[in-house]
Amino acid sequence: MKKLILFLFLFTISIEAQETFMLQPVVINPADASKFEMIQKKYAKNLAQDAVNEGLLKGWALLRRVNTGKAQEINYLWVHVFENVEKMANRKAWWTYEKKYGIPSNILYDGIGRKNYGNFFYKTEKRYDNNLEAKYVLFNWAFPKNLNSSMALADKISSGFKNSMKKEGMASWGMATRIIPQSSEYAPLFFWDAYETQEQVMNHLMNKAIVGTVENKLIDQLLQELPNGWDNRVIWEFVTRTN
């Protein structure tokens, strides 16, 4: 799996130079999706919240892919957010189902068709958040012509978002760079755009919503920085998350 953040905290507009996150994509048999989501909402969320309260995690969420339709396509994604790379690199297992609930995880997940795709690590370069509740998030991956100049341009474009985010229903925007894995196969630059509704996300994809507030000349410059366009763009819906 090549690609694949987002969490809403207090209203802040800042560069989270140390924040890191891990993405865990997975394919769940559609026939088992209801049981899988129940486990995440009833058990996994509480375990993740304990980990947040203990400082092991900064945040956690489960996302469901929107409009997938392909049986073998990744349809769920776990997001683990850490305060810094040290906590991510030295992370400890917190999903202690048996310890908290008296049910071994292999029993809890028994019968659920599941295929894991490994762990993917990123560093948050910049983010804007507010107190709107994100229900949908668009993930974007790109192979820029020049990583540094592309990030500088994205920084310039995003600086104008803060005055229009709430009006456009945008709950969060962020830019990140890939830590692991790294190769010519994997897009090094990643963005997220989170909104209150799926309609707003679709408007974003049509260069409306927050994108409609950006000067055309800046959009043209961005397209020059991304000569092959976006490598991939995927809409996700929040299933459950920590506070």
N, C-alpha and C positions, 0 to 999 in steps of 0.2 A: 504494500500500500504506500503510495507516494506521499500523500498529503494529509494534511489536516492540521478563538479561545475567547474564552470570554467569560467574564464574571462581572457582576455589578456590585460595587461596594459603595461607599459614601461618595457624594458628588465631588469629584476631583478632576482636574485637568493637569496632567503631569507626565513626565517621561519616567517610566518605571524601569530604570536602567538595570536593576538587578532581578526583577521578576522573571521567572521562567515557568514553563508549563510543559506537560507531557500529554500527548494524545494517544489514545488506545482505540483504534478502529476494530470493529468486530462485525461478523455476519451472523445474525440470529435467524433461524428458520422462521419464516412468517407465521407458521402454525403455532409457534411457541412464543410469539411476541408478547401476548397478553400476560403470560406467566412470568416472562423475563422482566417486563416493566413493573409488575407487582412486586417482585423481589427487590428491585431497585428502589421503589418508593417506600416499601414497608421496612426493609432491612438495610440495604446499602447506604441510603441517604443518612440514616441515623449513625451508622459507623463512620461515614465521612464527616459528619458534623462533629462527632467526638474527636476525630483527627484534627479538624480545624480548631476546636476549642483547646486542644493540647499543643497547638502550634506546629503540628506535623505537615499540615496543608494550609494554604491560604484560601483555597476554594475548590469545589468539585462539582461536576455536573454530568448528566447523561443526556446526549442529544440523539434525536431520531431523524434520519434523512427524509426529506420531503420529496414526494413524487419519484420514488425509485423504480419499482416495477420489475426489476431484474432479480431473479431468485438468488444469484450468487454475488450480487453487488453489496458492498458494505452498507449496512442500513442503521447501524448505531455507532456511537462514539463516546467514550469516556474522556473527560477533560480533568486533569489534575493540575492545579496551580500551586506554585511554591513561591515563597518570599525571595529566594535567591538560588543560585546554582548549587551552593553547598547543601541546602536542604533537599534539593532534588537528587543530587548525586548520592547522598547518604540516606535516602528515603527508607522508611521501614514499613513492613506490612501492617496495615491498620484494619483490614477487612476480616476481623476476628469474629466470624459468625457464631462459631461454637462457643466461644468465651462469653459473648454477650447474650446470645439467644438459645444456646444449648443445642444448636443444629449445625452439624458439619456442612461446609459449603458444598461438598460433593453430593450430599443428600439434597440440599436446597435446590441445586441446579440440575438434579438428576432428570434426564429426559429432554432437556433443552438442547436442540441442535445448535451448535455454536462453533465458529471458526475465528480464531484470533489472528491478528496481523502484526503483532509486535508493538513496540513503543517508539514514539517520535517526539523529539525534544526541540523546544524553541526558546528563544529569549525575546521578551517584550521590549521593543525599542521605544514605542510611544503608545499612549492610549488616552482617550477621552471617555469619561463615564458620567452619567447623571442618574437621577433617581427614578427614571422611567423603568418599567418592567419589560425587559426583553423577552419576547416569546419566540422569535425567529432570528436566526443569524446566518448571514452569508459569508462563506469562507472563499477566499481568493488566493491562488498561487501564481507566481510569475517567475520567469527567467529574465531578469533585467539585462539591458546592454551593459550597464555599469551599476553595480550594487550601491555604491556610495552616492552617486549623483541621483539615482532613482529614489533613495531614501530621503535625500535632501529636498527633492521636489515634492515627494509625498508629505513631508513635514510642512512645507510651505502651503500645500493645498489644504491639509487638515487643520491648519491653524485658523482657517476661516469657518470651520464647522461649529465651533462652540456657540455662536450666536444664533444658529439655525437648528440645532439638534432637536430641541424639544418641539419646536413648531413642526418639524418633519417627522416626528415620532421616532427619532433615532436615540436608542438607549446607550449605545457604546460603539466606539470605533477604535481600531488598534492596528499596529504594524509590528511584525516580528520577523526575526531571522532564524533560519534553521541551525540547530547545533548538531544533532545526530538524527539520521545518517546524512552524510555528505558525499555526493558524487554527481556526475553529469546527469544522472537520471532524476535527481530530486530538485524541485524548485527551491531556491534559497530564500525567496522573499514571500511573505505571507501577510495578508490583511484580513480583518474581520469587520463586518458591518451589521450591527444588531438593531432590530426594530420591534415595535409593538405588534405589528400585524404582518401577515404574509403579503398582503397587497403592497405595503410600503417597500418590502424587499424587492418585489417584482418591479415596482416603479424605479427603484435603485438600478436594477439591471437594464432598464430602458433609459438610463441617464437622467432620471428625474429624482424625486426625493432629495436627499442631501447633495447628490451629484449635480442637480439642477441649479444649485447655488454657486457652483464653481465657474470661474471665468473660462470661456472656450479656449483661450490661448494656453491656459494651464493644462487643460485636458489634452490639447494637441501635443504639448511638451511631454506629457505622461505617455502618450501613445508612441512617441519617438523613443522614449526610454524603454518601452516594452514592444519591440519591433514585431514580436510574434503574438502580441496580445496576451490574454490571460491563459495560463496553462490549464487551469481548471477552476470552476466556480460551482459551489454546492450550497444549497439551502438546507439548514437544519432547524428542527423545532426542539425546544427544551422539554424534556420529559420530567426531570426532577433535578434539584440542585441544593447545595447547602445555603445557609443564610449569609 
